[in-house]
Amino acid sequence: TILGDTAVAVHPEDPRYQKFIGKQAIVPMLGRRIPVIADEYVDMEFGTGALKITPAHDPNDYEIGARHGLELISVLDEDARINENGGPYAGLDRLEARKKLWEDMRAAGLVIKEEPYRHQVPVSQRGGEVIEPMISTQWFVKMESLAAAGLEAVRDGRIRIVPERFEKVYFNWLENIQDWCISRQLWWGHRIPVWYCADCGKETVAREDPTHCAHCGSANIEQDPDVLDTWFSSGLWPFSTLGWPEETPDYRYFYPTSIMETGYDILFFWVARMIMMGLEFTGEVPFHTIYLHGLIRDEHGQKMSKTKGNVIDPLVVMDDLGTDALRFTLLVGATPGNDMNLSLKKVEANRNFTNKIWNAGRFVVAALSPTPVPSPTGGGEPGVGAEDWTLADSWIWARLQGLIRSVERLFANFQYGEAGRQIYDFFWSEFADWYIEAAKTQLAEGGPRARLTADTLIRVLDTSLRLLHPYMPFVTEALWGHLRQAVLDSPLADLAADWPEALIIAPWPQAREKEGWEDGKVADFTILQDAVRAIRNLRAEKNIKPGRKLPAVLVSEKADLLRAQRPMLARLAGLDADAMRIVDALPEKPEGHIALVAGPVEIYLPLAGMVNLEEERARLQRDLDEAESHIARLEKLLAGPFAEKAPPPVVQKERDKLAAYRQSAQKIRAQLEELRS
């Protein structure tokens, strides 16, 4: 583009060129005289410190040209060929002209030095062609007053941006905004509402398509071929879709709306434009809160692209693993304003969660057939006739109410991901893994106990499905429909009397006020959980078959609590209820027993007969030998060139394996030592 140069710029403080400022230079091969100007944009340390200025073919040069009133000389046509301003090079393709011009300059003795330089070249995303900036006539919107209104709306609190850190980004953009080019040379979009008269040359701008020139009356008019920038059209969306400028019922009801949720990457392109246009055309902000989410990247944090081959097709994932699983993964993995890494393993894990929900629901529905007989006391809820409720009933109810309160708080703060994680943990780790297992014992008792247990199962499942519905609408809707019908067909029909026909229109759960008993019940049940976990862990370590019932001695100041929960302890921990001793204190440790400590509970399990000592020693030794073999291999691998040459994530993965094998070996050695002693 040297053919379009209209100045040579130097830094005003560069001593090398002070004497040339205000003088003239000659454009090579064209002989055109151009001024030498001083501008602080020039980097004195880069190259010669003198910068040729081509205002018609470079955005930065255009700004410099505007500051100095330079002429705009375009040397390219729309086919990227040199136009008539290119002198002897007119008609040549840009690449041919570049080569020919340089050859001519070299032949004329104008080339002092040639050296390679790596620089960024803009290319078309679709065709890969090098983009040549050029000057053209476009439509612009003057932004100064619009931006001022948009800034004020956020500064005075009428609009809140979440996360708050993006306010600074928003302010910076609007404070440095430039006029907005709204015309695009595309085949699709809203046409620019301007018509040109072929007779008088004037423009007609009208709300309705005109048939004649508004100035001379000629019918020889043609509409501007350009279309509006898509973000201009999108910026009108909050009110244009509601019948504006008419005062329609939809417009009065829905404008302004409450929350605008979108990605942070279009805060400027879309959100800021909606704010400015809403204020300009309606006098009101279009929404009071902007919630910005992040972008979805691959499992390694890389941006998805076809070139990298790391694009995850959501339609394929939905077919393979389910829409609910993908939706839950995306929602739970999101935090305000932060990108998330998407792994198919996470979606698979949430597919398993979907199955867990379905199976838990099937259990509850099955528990109603045959339906437990109504309680003689008429039932109730935890806290009402509390003496009728077991510790497990009270615990799950207290935990559910706490979950509702926590989800409400998290939703209010846009922490949807954390809310989803807490619902997940409650449903899987508390309701399914603990309460349903306890409920099996209680249902087996029959009578009022079975009725109250079924009552609790229904209430907890119903509330859980309502909480999960925004995250997993399909499985929850289907399961809730089965639950509703099963309850209505049972003697417990009163529980579902006010349930609507579909979960999507069911009221959102409301937490009950705490009554004072909750914390104590949760603490007591936690004691039982810790004891059960300790016994389960030991059974796994000793490879004791699940069906084998073990005798046990439990010692605790909470002995009364443990005695009251004997049947549940026996079922959940795999103990022999008839051979279970529960005492407040024990003078001496029983011989031949393994001792466990779980909070305030000491647990003694007889080693004799529990395992074959010789077989167990041999098994543990084999496991230790295998672990030490892996340790030696990984230590050798990480001590060699692999650690320096392999990608850091790969090296870290091997280090994690080594740490896991070392930890495993340490545990096995401790178990061997215990058996030897």
C-alpha positions as CSV (number, residue, x, y, z in Angstrom):
1,T,0.0,0.0,0.0
2,I,3.0,2.3,-0.4
3,L,1.2,3.6,-3.4
4,G,-1.5,5.1,-1.1
5,D,0.9,6.8,1.4
6,T,0.1,10.4,2.2
7,A,2.7,11.1,4.9
8,V,5.8,9.9,6.8
9,A,5.4,10.0,10.6
10,V,8.2,10.3,13.2
11,H,8.1,10.7,16.9
12,P,8.2,14.4,18.0
13,E,11.0,13.7,20.5
14,D,13.2,11.6,18.1
15,P,16.4,13.8,17.7
16,R,17.3,12.0,14.4
17,Y,14.3,13.4,12.5
18,Q,13.7,16.8,14.1
19,K,15.1,18.7,11.1
20,F,12.8,16.8,8.7
21,I,9.5,17.6,10.4
22,G,7.5,19.8,8.2
23,K,9.5,18.9,5.1
24,Q,8.4,16.7,2.2
25,A,9.2,13.2,1.1
26,I,8.6,11.6,-2.3
27,V,6.6,8.4,-2.8
28,P,8.8,5.9,-4.7
29,M,7.9,5.2,-8.3
30,L,5.0,7.7,-8.2
31,G,6.9,10.9,-7.5
32,R,4.0,12.2,-5.3
33,R,5.2,14.6,-2.6
34,I,3.9,13.9,1.0
35,P,4.7,15.7,4.3
36,V,6.8,14.5,7.2
37,I,4.7,14.8,10.3
38,A,5.3,14.3,14.1
39,D,3.0,12.0,16.0
40,E,3.5,10.2,19.4
41,Y,2.0,7.0,18.0
42,V,5.4,6.2,16.4
43,D,7.7,3.9,18.3
44,M,11.2,5.4,18.1
45,E,12.9,2.1,18.9
46,F,11.1,0.1,16.2
47,G,12.9,-0.2,12.8
48,T,14.0,3.1,11.4
49,G,11.7,5.1,13.7
50,A,10.0,6.5,10.6
51,L,6.5,5.2,9.7
52,K,4.8,5.5,6.4
53,I,1.2,6.5,6.7
54,T,-1.6,5.0,4.5
55,P,-4.9,6.4,6.0
56,A,-7.1,4.6,3.4
57,H,-5.7,1.1,4.2
58,D,-4.8,0.9,7.8
59,P,-7.0,1.6,10.9
60,N,-4.2,3.1,12.9
61,D,-3.0,5.2,10.0
62,Y,-6.6,6.4,9.5
63,E,-6.6,7.8,13.1
64,I,-3.2,9.5,12.5
65,G,-4.5,10.8,9.2
66,A,-7.6,12.2,11.0
67,R,-5.4,14.0,13.5
68,H,-3.3,15.6,10.8
69,G,-5.9,16.2,8.1
70,L,-4.2,13.9,5.7
71,E,-5.6,12.9,2.3
72,L,-7.2,9.5,1.9
73,I,-6.0,7.8,-1.2
74,S,-7.4,4.3,-1.9
75,V,-5.3,2.2,-4.3
76,L,-7.4,-1.0,-4.3
77,D,-10.7,-1.9,-5.9
78,E,-13.2,-4.5,-4.4
79,D,-11.4,-7.3,-6.4
80,A,-8.1,-6.5,-4.6
81,R,-6.6,-5.1,-7.8
82,I,-4.7,-1.8,-8.0
83,N,-7.0,1.0,-9.2
84,E,-6.2,4.2,-11.2
85,N,-4.4,5.7,-8.2
86,G,-1.6,3.1,-8.5
87,G,0.0,4.7,-11.6
88,P,1.9,2.2,-13.6
89,Y,0.7,-0.7,-11.4
90,A,-3.0,-0.1,-12.1
91,G,-4.9,-3.3,-13.0
92,L,-2.4,-5.6,-11.3
93,D,-3.5,-8.0,-8.5
94,R,-2.3,-6.8,-5.1
95,L,0.2,-9.6,-4.8
96,E,1.6,-9.1,-8.3
97,A,1.8,-5.4,-7.7
98,R,3.7,-5.8,-4.4
99,K,6.3,-8.0,-6.1
100,K,6.6,-5.7,-9.1
101,L,6.9,-2.6,-7.0
102,W,9.7,-4.0,-4.9
103,E,11.6,-5.2,-8.0
104,D,11.3,-1.7,-9.4
105,M,12.5,-0.1,-6.2
106,R,15.4,-2.4,-6.1
107,A,16.3,-1.6,-9.7
108,A,16.1,2.1,-9.0
109,G,18.6,1.8,-6.1
110,L,16.0,2.7,-3.5
111,V,16.4,-0.5,-1.4
112,I,19.1,0.0,1.4
113,K,18.5,-3.2,3.4
114,E,16.3,-6.3,3.4
115,E,15.6,-8.4,6.5
116,P,12.9,-10.9,7.5
117,Y,10.3,-9.7,10.0
118,R,7.5,-11.8,11.5
119,H,4.2,-9.9,11.9
120,Q,0.5,-10.7,12.3
121,V,-1.5,-10.8,9.1
122,P,-5.3,-10.8,9.3
123,V,-7.0,-13.5,7.3
124,S,-10.5,-14.4,6.5
125,Q,-11.9,-17.1,8.9
126,R,-13.8,-18.9,6.1
127,G,-11.5,-18.6,3.0
128,G,-8.2,-17.9,4.6
129,E,-7.5,-15.0,2.3
130,V,-5.4,-12.1,3.5
131,I,-7.6,-9.2,4.5
132,E,-6.7,-5.8,3.0
133,P,-8.3,-2.9,5.0
134,M,-9.7,-0.2,2.7
135,I,-11.7,2.9,3.1
136,S,-15.4,2.8,2.3
137,T,-18.6,4.7,2.8
138,Q,-20.7,3.3,5.7
139,W,-23.5,4.3,8.1
140,F,-22.5,5.2,11.6
141,V,-24.4,5.9,14.9
142,K,-23.0,8.7,17.0
143,M,-22.4,7.1,20.4
144,E,-21.3,9.8,22.8
145,S,-24.7,10.6,24.3
146,L,-25.9,7.0,24.2
147,A,-22.8,5.8,26.0
148,A,-23.2,8.5,28.7
149,A,-26.7,7.2,29.5
150,G,-25.5,3.6,29.6
151,L,-22.7,4.5,32.0
152,E,-25.0,6.4,34.3
153,A,-27.5,3.5,34.4
154,V,-24.9,1.2,35.9
155,R,-23.2,3.8,38.1
156,D,-26.4,4.8,39.8
157,G,-27.5,1.2,40.5
158,R,-30.4,0.9,38.1
159,I,-28.5,-2.0,36.5
160,R,-26.3,-4.5,38.4
161,I,-23.6,-6.6,36.7
162,V,-22.8,-10.0,38.1
163,P,-19.9,-10.7,38.7
164,E,-19.2,-7.1,39.8
165,R,-15.7,-7.2,38.3
166,F,-17.1,-6.8,34.8
167,E,-18.4,-3.3,35.7
168,K,-14.9,-2.0,35.3
169,V,-14.7,-3.7,31.8
170,Y,-18.1,-2.2,30.9
171,F,-17.0,1.3,32.1
172,N,-13.7,1.2,30.2
173,W,-15.4,0.3,27.0
174,L,-18.1,2.9,27.2
175,E,-15.7,5.6,28.3
176,N,-13.6,5.0,25.3
177,I,-16.3,4.2,22.8
178,Q,-16.1,5.2,19.2
179,D,-19.0,5.9,16.7
180,W,-20.6,2.6,15.7
181,C,-20.5,1.4,12.1
182,I,-24.0,-0.2,11.6
183,S,-23.9,-1.0,7.9
184,R,-22.9,-4.4,6.6
185,Q,-22.3,-5.7,3.1
186,L,-24.2,-9.0,3.5
187,W,-27.0,-10.9,1.8
188,W,-29.1,-11.2,4.9
189,G,-30.3,-8.9,7.6
190,H,-32.6,-5.8,8.0
191,R,-32.1,-3.5,5.1
192,I,-30.9,0.1,5.8
193,P,-34.1,2.2,5.5
194,V,-32.6,4.7,3.1
195,W,-33.5,5.2,-0.6
196,Y,-31.4,7.1,-3.2
197,C,-32.9,9.1,-6.0
198,A,-31.3,8.6,-9.4
199,D,-32.7,12.0,-10.6
200,C,-31.9,14.5,-7.8
201,G,-29.3,12.4,-6.0
202,K,-30.9,13.1,-2.6
203,E,-31.7,10.5,0.1
204,T,-35.1,9.6,1.4
205,V,-35.4,8.1,4.9
206,A,-38.8,6.8,5.9
207,R,-40.6,4.5,8.3
208,E,-42.6,2.9,5.5
209,D,-41.2,1.8,2.1
210,P,-41.5,5.0,-0.1
211,T,-42.6,4.9,-3.7
212,H,-41.3,8.3,-4.6
213,C,-38.4,10.6,-3.7
214,A,-39.3,12.8,-0.8
215,H,-37.5,15.7,-2.4
216,C,-38.3,15.7,-6.2
217,G,-41.2,13.2,-6.4
218,S,-39.3,10.9,-8.8
219,A,-40.2,7.2,-8.7
220,N,-36.7,6.4,-9.8
221,I,-35.4,5.5,-6.3
222,E,-33.4,2.5,-5.1
223,Q,-32.9,1.3,-1.5
224,D,-29.4,1.1,0.0
225,P,-28.1,-2.4,-0.6
226,D,-26.5,-2.7,2.9
227,V,-28.1,-4.3,5.9
228,L,-27.9,-3.4,9.6
229,D,-25.2,-4.9,11.8
230,T,-26.8,-7.9,13.5
231,W,-26.0,-6.3,17.0
232,F,-28.1,-3.3,16.0
233,S,-31.1,-5.5,15.4
234,S,-30.4,-7.6,18.5
235,G,-30.0,-4.4,20.6
236,L,-33.7,-3.7,20.0
237,W,-34.8,-7.1,21.1
238,P,-36.0,-6.4,24.7
239,F,-38.8,-4.1,23.4
240,S,-39.2,-4.6,19.7
241,T,-40.4,-8.2,20.2
242,L,-43.2,-6.9,22.5
243,G,-45.1,-4.7,20.0
244,W,-43.2,-1.5,20.6
245,P,-43.8,1.4,19.9
246,E,-47.3,0.4,20.7
247,E,-48.3,0.1,24.3
248,T,-49.3,-3.5,24.0
249,P,-50.2,-5.7,27.1
250,D,-47.0,-7.7,26.5
251,Y,-44.9,-4.6,26.4
252,R,-46.4,-3.2,29.6
253,Y,-46.0,-6.5,31.4
254,F,-42.5,-7.7,30.2
255,Y,-40.6,-4.4,29.8
256,P,-38.4,-3.8,31.6
257,T,-37.5,-7.5,32.3
258,S,-35.7,-8.7,35.4
259,I,-32.5,-10.5,34.6
260,M,-30.4,-10.7,31.4
261,E,-28.3,-13.8,31.3
262,T,-25.6,-14.2,28.6
263,G,-21.9,-14.8,28.1
264,Y,-19.3,-12.2,29.1
265,D,-17.9,-12.2,25.6
266,I,-20.9,-10.3,24.2
267,L,-21.1,-7.7,27.1
268,F,-20.2,-5.0,24.5
269,F,-21.7,-6.5,21.3
270,W,-25.1,-7.1,22.7
271,V,-25.7,-6.2,26.4
272,A,-24.4,-2.6,26.2
273,R,-26.3,-2.0,23.0
274,M,-29.5,-3.2,24.5
275,I,-29.0,-0.8,27.5
276,M,-28.3,2.2,25.3
277,M,-31.1,1.5,22.9
278,G,-33.6,0.7,25.6
279,L,-32.8,4.0,27.4
280,E,-32.9,6.0,24.1
281,F,-36.2,4.6,22.8
282,T,-38.2,3.8,26.0
283,G,-36.6,6.0,28.6
284,E,-36.2,2.9,30.9
285,V,-33.4,0.4,31.4
286,P,-34.3,-3.0,29.7
287,F,-33.4,-5.1,32.8
288,H,-32.1,-4.5,36.3
289,T,-29.5,-7.3,36.5
290,I,-27.0,-8.7,34.0
291,Y,-25.7,-12.2,34.9
292,L,-22.6,-13.1,32.9
293,H,-21.5,-16.7,32.5
294,G,-18.3,-18.0,31.0
295,L,-17.4,-19.9,27.9
296,I,-17.3,-23.7,27.5
297,R,-13.9,-25.1,26.8
298,D,-12.6,-28.6,26.4
299,E,-11.4,-30.7,29.3
300,H,-7.9,-29.2,29.1
301,G,-9.1,-25.6,29.1
302,Q,-8.6,-25.1,25.4
303,K,-11.1,-23.2,23.2
304,M,-13.1,-25.6,21.1
305,S,-12.4,-25.4,17.4
306,K,-12.8,-27.6,14.3
307,T,-9.1,-27.1,13.5
308,K,-8.0,-28.5,16.9
309,G,-10.6,-31.3,16.6
310,N,-11.8,-30.8,20.1
311,V,-15.3,-29.8,19.5
312,I,-18.0,-31.6,21.5
313,D,-21.2,-31.9,19.6
314,P,-24.0,-31.5,22.1
315,L,-26.5,-33.4,19.9
316,V,-24.3,-36.4,19.9
317,V,-23.7,-36.2,23.7
318,M,-27.5,-35.9,24.2
319,D,-28.1,-39.0,22.1
320,D,-25.4,-41.0,23.9
321,L,-25.7,-39.8,27.5
322,G,-28.9,-37.9,27.8
323,T,-30.1,-34.3,27.7
324,D,-30.5,-34.1,31.4
325,A,-26.9,-35.4,32.1
326,L,-25.4,-32.8,29.7
327,R,-27.6,-30.0,31.0
328,F,-26.8,-30.8,34.7
329,T,-23.0,-30.9,33.8
330,L,-23.1,-27.5,32.2
331,L,-25.2,-25.9,34.9
332,V,-23.2,-27.4,37.8
333,G,-19.9,-26.6,36.2
334,A,-20.7,-23.0,35.7
335,T,-19.6,-20.1,38.0
336,P,-20.4,-16.5,37.4
337,G,-18.1,-15.0,34.8
338,N,-15.7,-18.0,34.7
339,D,-15.0,-20.4,31.8
340,M,-15.7,-24.1,32.4
341,N,-13.9,-27.1,31.2
342,L,-16.2,-29.8,29.7
343,S,-15.3,-33.4,29.9
344,L,-17.4,-36.3,28.7
345,K,-16.4,-38.2,31.9
346,K,-18.3,-35.5,33.8
347,V,-21.3,-36.1,31.6
348,E,-21.1,-39.8,32.1
349,A,-20.9,-39.3,35.9
350,N,-24.1,-37.3,35.7
351,R,-25.7,-39.9,33.5
352,N,-25.1,-42.2,36.4
353,F,-26.7,-39.6,38.7
354,T,-29.8,-39.6,36.4
355,N,-30.0,-43.4,36.9
356,K,-29.7,-42.9,40.6
357,I,-32.6,-40.5,40.7
358,W,-34.7,-42.9,38.7
359,N,-33.9,-45.9,40.8
360,A,-34.6,-43.9,44.0
361,G,-37.9,-42.9,42.6
362,R,-38.8,-46.4,41.7
363,F,-38.1,-47.5,45.2
364,V,-40.4,-44.9,46.7
365,V,-43.2,-45.7,44.3
366,A,-42.8,-49.4,45.0
367,A,-42.9,-48.6,48.8
368,L,-46.5,-47.5,48.3
369,S,-47.6,-50.9,46.9
370,P,-48.8,-52.5,49.1
371,T,-49.5,-49.1,50.7
372,P,-48.7,-48.9,54.4
373,V,-51.7,-48.6,56.6
374,P,-52.4,-45.1,58.0
375,S,-51.0,-44.2,61.4
376,P,-53.4,-44.3,64.3
377,T,-52.3,-40.8,65.2
378,G,-53.0,-39.6,61.7
379,G,-49.3,-39.0,60.9
380,G,-47.8,-35.6,60.7
381,E,-44.5,-34.0,59.9
382,P,-41.2,-33.8,61.7
383,G,-41.6,-31.5,64.6
384,V,-45.3,-32.3,65.0
385,G,-45.8,-35.4,67.1
386,A,-42.0,-35.8,67.0
387,E,-42.1,-38.8,69.2
388,D,-43.5,-40.8,66.3
389,W,-40.5,-40.1,64.1
390,T,-37.3,-42.0,64.0
391,L,-33.9,-40.4,64.2
392,A,-33.4,-41.1,60.4
393,D,-36.8,-39.4,59.7
394,S,-35.9,-36.3,61.7
395,W,-32.3,-36.2,60.3
396,I,-33.4,-36.3,56.6
397,W,-36.1,-33.7,57.2
398,A,-33.7,-31.3,58.9
399,R,-31.1,-31.8,56.2
400,L,-33.8,-31.2,53.5
401,Q,-34.9,-27.9,55.1
402,G,-31.3,-26.8,55.4
403,L,-30.8,-27.6,51.7
404,I,-33.8,-25.5,50.7
405,R,-32.5,-22.6,52.6
406,S,-29.1,-22.9,51.1
407,V,-30.4,-23.2,47.6
408,E,-32.5,-20.1,48.0
409,R,-29.5,-18.2,49.3
410,L,-27.2,-19.5,46.4
411,F,-29.9,-18.7,43.8
412,A,-30.2,-15.1,45.1
413,N,-26.4,-14.8,44.6
414,F,-26.4,-16.4,41.2
415,Q,-24.4,-19.4,42.5
416,Y,-26.3,-21.9,40.4
417,G,-23.4,-24.3,40.1
418,E,-22.9,-24.6,43.9
419,A,-26.6,-25.0,44.4
420,G,-26.7,-27.9,42.0
421,R,-23.7,-29.5,43.7
422,Q,-25.5,-29.3,47.0
423,I,-28.7,-30.8,45.6
424,Y,-26.6,-33.6,44.0
425,D,-24.8,-34.3,47.3
426,F,-28.0,-34.4,49.3
427,F,-29.9,-36.6,46.9
428,W,-27.1,-39.1,46.3
429,S,-25.1,-39.1,49.6
430,E,-27.9,-38.5,52.1
431,F,-31.3,-39.4,50.7
432,A,-30.3,-42.4,48.5
433,D,-27.3,-43.8,50.3
434,W,-28.5,-43.3,53.9
435,Y,-32.2,-42.5,54.3
436,I,-33.5,-45.0,51.8
437,E,-31.3,-47.7,53.4
438,A,-32.6,-46.8,56.8
439,A,-36.2,-46.7,55.4
440,K,-35.9,-50.3,54.3
441,T,-35.6,-51.4,57.9
442,Q,-38.5,-49.1,59.0
443,L,-40.8,-50.2,56.2
444,A,-40.2,-53.8,57.2
445,E,-41.7,-53.1,60.6
446,G,-45.1,-52.4,59.0
447,G,-47.9,-50.6,60.7
448,P,-47.6,-46.9,61.7
449,R,-43.8,-46.9,61.4
450,A,-44.1,-48.0,57.7
451,R,-46.8,-45.3,57.1
452,L,-44.7,-42.5,58.6
453,T,-41.6,-43.7,56.6
454,A,-43.6,-43.8,53.4
455,D,-44.8,-40.3,54.2
456,T,-41.3,-39.0,54.7
457,L,-40.1,-40.8,51.5
458,I,-42.8,-39.1,49.5
459,R,-42.2,-35.6,50.9
460,V,-38.4,-35.8,50.5
461,L,-38.6,-37.2,46.9
462,D,-41.2,-34.6,45.9
463,T,-39.2,-31.7,47.2
464,S,-35.9,-33.1,45.8
465,L,-37.5,-33.4,42.3
466,R,-38.8,-29.8,42.5
467,L,-35.3,-28.6,43.4
468,L,-33.7,-30.6,40.6
469,H,-36.2,-29.7,38.0
470,P,-34.5,-26.6,36.6
471,Y,-31.3,-28.7,36.2
472,M,-32.8,-32.0,34.9
473,P,-36.3,-31.2,33.6
474,F,-37.0,-34.5,31.7
475,V,-36.2,-37.2,34.2
476,T,-37.7,-35.2,37.1
477,E,-40.9,-34.5,35.2
478,A,-41.4,-38.1,34.2
479,L,-40.6,-39.4,37.7
480,W,-42.7,-36.9,39.4
481,G,-45.7,-37.9,37.3
482,H,-45.3,-41.5,38.4
483,L,-44.9,-40.4,42.0
484,R,-48.0,-38.2,41.8
485,Q,-50.2,-41.0,40.4
486,A,-48.9,-43.6,42.9
487,V,-49.6,-41.3,45.8
488,L,-53.1,-40.4,44.5
489,D,-53.8,-44.1,44.2
490,S,-52.8,-44.8,47.7
491,P,-54.3,-44.2,51.2
492,L,-51.7,-41.3,51.4
493,A,-53.5,-39.4,48.6
494,D,-54.0,-36.4,50.8
495,L,-50.2,-35.7,50.5
496,A,-50.7,-35.0,46.7
497,A,-54.1,-33.4,46.9
498,D,-52.8,-30.0,46.0
499,W,-50.1,-31.1,43.5
500,P,-50.6,-29.7,40.0
501,E,-50.7,-31.9,36.9
502,A,-47.1,-31.2,35.9
503,L,-43.9,-30.6,37.9
504,I,-43.0,-27.6,35.7
505,I,-45.9,-25.6,37.2
506,A,-45.5,-27.0,40.8
507,P,-44.7,-24.4,43.5
508,W,-41.0,-23.9,44.4
509,P,-40.2,-25.5,47.8
510,Q,-40.3,-23.2,50.8
511,A,-38.2,-24.0,53.9
512,R,-39.9,-24.3,57.3
513,E,-38.8,-22.3,60.3
514,K,-36.3,-24.1,62.5
515,E,-38.0,-25.5,65.6
516,G,-34.9,-26.2,67.7
517,W,-34.6,-29.9,67.5
518,E,-32.8,-30.1,64.1
519,D,-29.2,-29.6,65.1
520,G,-29.4,-32.2,67.8
521,K,-30.9,-34.8,65.5
522,V,-28.3,-34.1,62.8
523,A,-25.5,-34.5,65.3
524,D,-26.9,-37.8,66.7
525,F,-27.3,-39.2,63.2
526,T,-23.8,-38.1,62.3
527,I,-22.5,-40.3,65.1
528,L,-24.2,-43.3,63.6
529,Q,-22.9,-42.5,60.1
530,D,-19.3,-42.2,61.4
531,A,-19.6,-45.6,63.1
532,V,-21.1,-47.3,60.0
533,R,-18.4,-45.8,57.7
534,A,-15.6,-47.0,60.0
535,I,-17.0,-50.6,60.0
536,R,-17.6,-50.5,56.2
537,N,-14.0,-49.3,55.6
538,L,-12.6,-52.1,57.7
539,R,-14.7,-54.7,55.9
540,A,-13.4,-53.4,52.6
541,E,-9.8,-53.5,53.8
542,K,-10.1,-57.1,55.2
543,N,-12.0,-58.2,52.1
544,I,-15.0,-59.5,54.2
545,K,-17.9,-60.6,52.1
546,P,-20.9,-58.2,52.3
547,G,-23.3,-61.0,53.4
548,R,-21.3,-61.9,56.5
549,K,-22.8,-60.6,59.7
550,L,-20.2,-59.6,62.3
551,P,-20.5,-59.6,66.1
552,A,-19.3,-56.3,67.6
553,V,-18.8,-54.4,70.9
554,L,-19.6,-50.7,70.8
555,V,-18.5,-48.5,73.7
556,S,-19.7,-44.9,74.0
557,E,-21.2,-42.3,76.3
558,K,-23.9,-42.3,73.7
559,A,-24.8,-45.9,74.4
560,D,-28.5,-45.1,74.7
561,L,-28.5,-43.6,71.3
562,L,-26.8,-46.6,69.8
563,R,-29.1,-49.0,71.5
564,A,-32.1,-47.2,70.1
565,Q,-30.6,-47.5,66.6
566,R,-29.5,-51.1,66.9
567,P,-31.6,-52.5,63.9
568,M,-30.4,-49.7,61.6
569,L,-26.7,-50.1,62.7
570,A,-26.9,-53.8,62.1
571,R,-28.4,-53.4,58.6
572,L,-26.1,-50.6,57.4
573,A,-22.9,-51.9,58.9
574,G,-23.5,-55.6,58.3
575,L,-23.4,-56.5,62.0
576,D,-25.2,-59.3,63.8
577,A,-27.9,-57.5,65.9
578,D,-28.1,-60.4,68.3
579,A,-24.4,-60.5,68.9
580,M,-23.9,-56.7,69.3
581,R,-22.9,-55.5,72.7
582,I,-23.5,-51.8,73.4
583,V,-22.0,-50.5,76.7
584,D,-21.2,-47.1,78.3
585,A,-17.7,-48.2,79.3
586,L,-15.4,-51.2,79.0
587,P,-12.7,-51.9,81.6
588,E,-10.4,-53.8,79.2
589,K,-10.0,-54.1,75.5
590,P,-11.3,-57.5,74.3
591,E,-8.5,-59.9,73.2
592,G,-8.3,-60.8,69.6
593,H,-10.3,-57.8,68.5
594,I,-9.6,-55.0,66.1
595,A,-10.3,-51.6,67.6
596,L,-11.8,-48.7,65.7
597,V,-12.6,-45.2,66.8
598,A,-15.4,-43.2,65.2
599,G,-16.0,-39.9,67.1
600,P,-17.4,-40.7,70.5
601,V,-17.8,-44.4,69.7
602,E,-15.2,-47.2,70.1
603,I,-15.8,-50.3,68.0
604,Y,-14.3,-53.7,68.6
605,L,-14.6,-56.4,66.0
606,P,-13.3,-60.0,66.6
607,L,-10.4,-60.8,64.3
608,A,-10.6,-64.6,64.9
609,G,-12.8,-66.2,62.3
610,M,-13.2,-62.9,60.5
611,V,-10.3,-63.6,58.0
612,N,-7.9,-66.4,57.3
613,L,-4.7,-64.8,58.7
614,E,-2.3,-66.7,56.4
615,E,-4.4,-66.0,53.3
616,E,-4.8,-62.3,54.3
617,R,-1.1,-61.9,54.8
618,A,-0.4,-63.5,51.4
619,R,-2.9,-61.3,49.7
620,L,-1.6,-58.1,51.3
621,Q,2.0,-59.1,50.4
622,R,1.0,-59.6,46.7
623,D,-0.7,-56.2,46.8
624,L,2.4,-54.6,48.4
625,D,4.7,-56.2,45.8
626,E,2.6,-54.9,43.0
627,A,2.4,-51.3,44.4
628,E,6.2,-51.3,45.0
629,S,6.7,-52.4,41.4
630,H,4.7,-49.5,40.1
631,I,6.5,-47.1,42.5
632,A,9.9,-48.2,41.2
633,R,8.8,-47.9,37.6
634,L,7.3,-44.4,38.0
635,E,10.3,-43.2,40.1
636,K,12.6,-44.2,37.3
637,L,10.4,-42.6,34.6
638,L,10.2,-39.3,36.5
639,A,13.9,-39.2,37.2
640,G,14.7,-39.5,33.5
641,P,14.3,-37.2,30.4
642,F,10.5,-37.9,30.4
643,A,9.9,-35.3,33.1
644,E,11.7,-32.6,31.0
645,K,10.3,-33.4,27.6
646,A,6.7,-34.5,28.1
647,P,3.9,-31.9,28.4
648,P,3.4,-30.7,32.0
649,P,-0.2,-32.2,32.3
650,V,1.2,-35.7,31.3
651,V,4.0,-35.4,33.8
652,Q,1.7,-34.3,36.6
653,K,-0.6,-37.3,35.8
654,E,2.3,-39.7,36.4
655,R,3.3,-37.9,39.6
656,D,-0.2,-38.3,40.8
657,K,-0.1,-42.0,40.1
658,L,3.2,-42.3,42.0
659,A,1.7,-40.5,45.0
660,A,-1.3,-42.8,45.0
661,Y,0.8,-45.9,44.8
662,R,3.0,-44.7,47.7
663,Q,-0.1,-44.0,49.8
664,S,-1.5,-47.4,49.0
665,A,1.8,-49.1,49.9
666,Q,1.9,-47.3,53.2
667,K,-1.6,-48.5,54.1
668,I,-0.8,-52.1,53.1
669,R,2.4,-52.1,55.3
670,A,0.3,-50.9,58.2
671,Q,-2.2,-53.7,57.7
672,L,0.6,-56.3,57.4
673,E,2.2,-55.0,60.6
674,E,-1.2,-55.2,62.4
675,L,-1.7,-58.8,61.3
676,R,1.9,-59.8,62.4
677,S,1.3,-58.3,65.8
